[in-house]
Amino acid sequence: MTMLRDLVDPTEQPIQVATGFVFTEGPIWMNDGSLCFSDVVGNTRGRWHPKLGLWKKTPNNIGNGMTRDSKGSLIICEHANSRVIRETPAGEVEVVASHYKNKELNSPNDVVAASDDSIIFTDPSYGRLPGFGVERPVQLDFRGVYRVPANGGEPQLLAGDFGEPNGLCFSPGEKLLYVNDTPRANIRVFDVAADYKLSNDRIFAQNIGTGEIAGGVVDGMKVDEFGNVYVTGPKGIWVFDPGGSHIGVIPIPEHTANMNWGDSDWSTLYVAASTSVYRLRMKVRGNPLPYMRRSK
């Protein structure tokens, strides 16, 4: 049985690398050895480098979750205008998704790119709340998970029966898709077919807090190379083995919202936690997504 000490040294402590923000989110490691992350409430995108420190802040349409595709482009969820965009290394921007059946998406929140560069994203309504976005009524009467094929096109609804879908991630090999539901305080897992149709929906883990944001909730979620699932929750990062057994909690000093793998060996967790970003060296590596396998 996997123990927490097998994944992280018990003496290892999270190190604060940047602070002074309002609500950090969406950390993503870049080819130049820097970390991009969102400050959702502050409406900026930050850039931190281990040698340069915090060296860049830019407005980002109340951006939230981010990932990269196999070509190195940033994929960004924007709350202010309810869309997912692709930003190329050259700075060109294209809209990946903004509407479903001629209605505005709620507010894309988190995103992952599959090996074939399909974009999978969650669409809760949080970006239409004061503070976390632009207050306005929703146009859709459900909260869904979508796929946009690599060559573009209309979003395909994969699942639409969530309270508020939030973090998501693939298992190694992309045979499973994990999606958490913030108000229901659980993680669901689906089998993924070759055409991305989801089946065999079941609860992977539940009772991760109470669903009340003040106490810490399921939000950002990632997987390591062995298929262990890491998700934010009360007091830090909750870790589950591939069978859904709770391994333990990695304590983080602030309310955690998301995390991602970084550094040249992909063995550091960078944690977005309220006003700050922390780094924590691990004994394991992240699940090697396409952008992590891409040559620099």
N, C-alpha and C positions, 0 to 999 in steps of 0.2 A: 504493500500500500504506500502510495506517495505521501510524504510528509512535507509540511511547509519548509522545513529546513533543507529539504532536497532541492528546493527551487530558489531559495534566498538564504544567505547566511544569517543566523539569528542576531549577529552583532551588527549587521549592515543597517545603516540609518538613512532615510531619505535626506538628500541635500538640496536646499533651496538654491536654485540657479537664477531665478528672476522673480520679482515681486512688484507690487504697486498697481495691480490691476483690479478689476471688479469681479469678473466671473470668467476664468480661463476655461478653454475648451479646445478640442480638435488638434492635439499635438501631432506633428508629422515631421519625420527626419528627412533632410534634403541632401542632395549629392555633394554639396559644398561643405558638409559637416556642420550644418546649422539646423536649428529646430524652428519650424513655423508653428504658431498656435494662434487661436482666436481669443479675443476678449469680447465675449458676446455683448454684455451690457455696456462695455466701453466702446463698442463699435470700431474695433481696430484689429488688425492682424499684427502680431509681434514676430520678431525674428531674433533668436538668441544663438550666439556662437561661443564655444568654450574659450576661445582666445579673444574675441572681440567683445564679448558680453552682449547685452541687449543693444542692438544697433539699428533696429528699424521698426517703425510703427506706421501702418498705413490704414486708412478707412477700408471697411470690407462689407458694407451693406448688411451689417449685423450678422456676420458669418458665424457658423458653428462648426460642425464636423468637417474634417478634411481627410482626403487620402490622395494617392498618386496612382496613375495608370502605368502600364508597362513602358510607355514612352517618356515617363518622367513629368507629365503634365499634372498640375494640381487639380483635384476635383473638390469643389467647395459647395457646401450647403449654405444658402443665404436666407435669413429670416425676413429681411426687409421687403423682399419682392417675391418670396415663395418660389425660389427656383434653385436648381443645381447647375453650376457652371463648370466649364473646363478652362483652365488658364495654362497655356503652353509655356515652356521655358523661355520663349521669345516674348512673352507678355500678351499674346493674342488671347482673346476671350470669346468663347462660344457658349450658348445656352444648351445644356444637356436636357433639361426638363423644367417646365413651368406650369403645365396644365394637364389635366386628365379629363378626357371627354368634354373639352371646351370650358372646364371649370378650373379656377386657380387651385394649385396644390395648397395644402394647409400651411406648412412651413417645413421644408426638408431639414432634417436634423443631423443625421449621421449617415455615413456612406462607406462602401467598400467596392473595390474594383476586382472583378474576377480575372482568371488567367487569360480569357479571351477578350478582356477589356469591357465586358458588360459592366454597367454601373448599377449597383443595388443600393437603394436608399430607403430610409424610414421617413414618414411624413406625419408627425404629430401636429398638434395645434399650438405648441408653446410659443412659436414665433409670432403669434397674434395676441399675445398677452402684453400688458404694459411692462416695460423694463427689459423683457427678453426679446422684444421685437416691435412691430408696429400694430397697435390695437386696431382691429377691424374684424367684422364677422367672417366666419368660414363660409366657403361655397360648397364644400363637399360634406356629406353627412356621415362620413366614416374616417377612420385613421388607418392608413394603409402602408404596405411595403411594396416597392416597385422595382422593376428592372427596365433599364434602357439598353438595347443591344449596342455592341461596339460601333456599328455603323450608323447609330442614331435611330430616330423614329419616335413614335408616341410611347410614353411609359406604359409598361405592361403591369397590371395589378397582380401581385403574387399572393397577397393575403390582406384582408381588410376588416378583421374582427378584433382589433386591439383596442384597449382603453386609450393608451398613448404609446405607440411603438417608439423605441429610442435607440439604444445601442444595438449593433449587429456585427457579426463576424462569421467567417467560414471556418470549418474544421480543416486541418491539413488534408489536402486532396480535394477539397470543395464538395465532398459528398453530403455534408451537413451544413445547414444554415441556422445559426443561433440568433434569436431576436428577443430583446427584453421589453417588458411592458411596465412602465414606471408606476402608474397608480395601482397596478395589481401586484407589484413587488415580485415578479417572477421572470424566469427565462424560459422561452419555448424553443424547441428544436424541430427542424423539418428535414426530411430527406430531400435531396436536390436531384432532379432528373437532368438528362443531357440538355433538354430544352428549357431548363430552369423552372419547370413546374414543381411546386412543393407538395409533399405528401407526408403521411404518417406524422401529423402534428401531435406533439406531446409536450408535457411540462418537463423541463430539464432540471430546474431548481426553483424553489418558491420560498416565501416568507423572508425575503432579503430586505429586512426593515419592514416598515408599515405602509410604504407608499407616500408618506408625508415628506415633502422636500426638506423640511427643517431637520429631520433626523438622519438624512443621508439616504439616497435612493439608487436603484439600478439606473444607470445612465450609460457611460462609455463602457465598451467591452472588447477584449482582445483574446487571442489564443496563442499559446506558446508552441514550440516545435513538437511537443509530445501530445498536444491536444488538450492540455489543461486550459480551463476557461477562467479569465480574470474579468471581474466586473466591479464597478464602483458600488458602494453601499455604506451603511452606518460604520463610522470609525475608520474607513479606509477602503482597501481593495479586497474583495472576497474572491477566494480561489476555489474552483471545483475541478475534480478530476474528470476524465472523459465520460465516466459513468454517472456523473451528477452528484457524487459524494463531496461534501464540503470539507476541503483540506484545511482552511483557516483564513484569517484576515491579516493582511499586511497593513500595519498602522500608518496613517498619513496625518500630519499635523492639522490640515484643514479639510473642509468638506470637498470630497473628490468628485470630479465631473467626467473625467476621461483619462486615458493613458495611451501610450504607444511605444513601440520598440525603436531604439536608436543606437547611435555610435557605430563604428565601422564593423563591429562584430555582432550587432543586433542583440546584445545582451544587457542593455540598459533599458529600464522602464522610465519613460518621461511622463510625469503625472501632472495633469492640469487640475489644480485644487484651489478654487476660489480666487484669492488675490495673488496666487503664486504658481510657479512651475517648479517641480522637484524632480530629481533624478535618483534612481535607485539601481545599483548594480545587482544583477541576478546571476544565478548559476546556470540558467537555461537561456536559449535564444527564442526570439519570436518566430511564429509560423511564417515561413518565407513567402510573402506575397510577391506578385510579379515585380513591383517596383524595387523590392529588396533584393531580387535576383539580378536586376539589371546592372550592367557594367557602368561604372562611373565615367 
